[in-house]
Amino acid sequence: MTEQATIESSSKAVTKIGFVEADKADKTRKVVVSYMAKHPKYGKFVKRRTILQVHDENNESELGDRVEVRECKPKSKTKSWELVRIIEKRPGA
């Protein structure tokens, strides 16, 4: 597989933006992705959230940071996402 093919396949991966909710574990972050979804029966928009276990190789992110994460092959039983970049540091950091 060439280098260009590797870059193309990684660019097609799903990315999401969320906030770091927990940073106690080594190389693992708990990221919350919030979104609005329409209720199937009543049509009202309700808040929903997804909690992702994210691999952070260098322990760069901290509690409260806004981060971008990318789907990857499973790194452990619960981790299938990896940190792409830190968009914004927590306020007051």
Secondary structure, 3 states (H helix, E strand, C coil): CCHHHHHHHHHCCCEEEEEEEECCCCCEEEEEEEEEEECCCCCCEEEEEEEEEEECCCCCCCCCCEEEEEECCCCCCCCCEEEEEEEECCCCC
